[in-house]
Amino acid sequence: MERNSGTDRSSARGRAVLVAGVLGLVLAVGGCGASSDVSGGNEKAADGKAAPREGFADGPDGAGADEGGAASSARERAEGKQSGSKAAPKPGTAAAHVIRTATLSVEVRSVPKAVAAARAVAEGAGGLVATENTERLDDTYETSHLVLRVPQDRFQEVLRELAGSGKLLSRTSNAKDVTDQVVDVESRTATQRASVARVRELMDRAEKISDVVALEGELSSRQSDLESLLAQQSSLKDRTSLATITVDLTPPDAPDADGREEDPGFLDALGGGWDAFVTMLRWIAVAFGAAFPFLLTAALLALLVRRVLRARRAARGTVPAVTAPATGKDGASAH
């Protein structure tokens, strides 16, 4: 009986060890399957279309595999963004985009010569004259308004040359940093290009007419947004690559914008009196020239009338002398 009880105890222990081993094996297999599922999920999140990278699941344990999968997926997402669109520049290496403008008012002796010099300065710096407006105020004074576009790196140099062309009356300069706006427009433009490309791909795959019509409307809307962004991008590029300088050129003692001059002095009064005298003589000469034909005709008529009257008076004086009878010394008539 004791032998049978010992045998039963040993067999019970053997079955318990066997069951424990089977349970341990099942748990191990389940753990391996879970880790493989996690690794496969990380691979799919990294890139659904790309093949798994070599050595991805060769880590020492499940934690190492998870870290490798996270790093791999991060690298692949970064590469995908760079290939799909331009990556945003780093703050430390981004080039500054600045819009520079300036306004100058210069008094010059000769406005035409100063205009030619300003045009030569702008073209010599690689720029151009965008606007030129010359206005003559009277017979003596004229002013000129110029808008110059010059490269950013020659902006200060051109300003110095223009300010030194005469007497500087006023100067203003402004600078506006639009780097963030340029980067934002570039990013939105790239995104809109990709959006338009996706809609075109869908149109190529569409089979129903209703789908084609809906996609055409969507494509038109996105294409319009893209053109607006491209226009903004072009405008920013033009204003940040070329600075704008506005120059007003005026001669000395020129009238103000309202047409008013400074208070006159003695020389101004003398000059004004002489001008008035010459103007009066000019008008007298003009009036005499206009009346000369009439005066000449009147003089001729007066001369003709005078001669006729003289002839009549002479005729009246000679007639009594011829018809009077002859008389003697004694007053009797002669026979």
Secondary structure, DSSP 8 states (H G I E B T S, - for coil): -HHHHHHHHHHHHHHHHHHHHHHHHHHHHHHHHHHHHHHHHHHHHH-SSS---TTTT-SSSHHHHHHHHHHHHHHHHHHHHHHHS-----TTT----EEEEEEEEEE-S-HHHHHHHHHHHHHHTT-EEEEEEEEE-SSS-EEEEEEEEEEGGGHHHHHHHHHTTSEEEEEEEEEEE-HHHHHHHHHHHHHHHHHHHHHHHHHHH--SHHHHHHHHHHHHHHHHHHHHHHHHHHHHHHHHHEEEEEEEEE-TT---TTS------HHHHHHHHHHHHHHHHHHHHHHHHHHHHHHHHHHHHHHHHHHHHHHHHHHHHHHHHHHS--B-SSS-B--
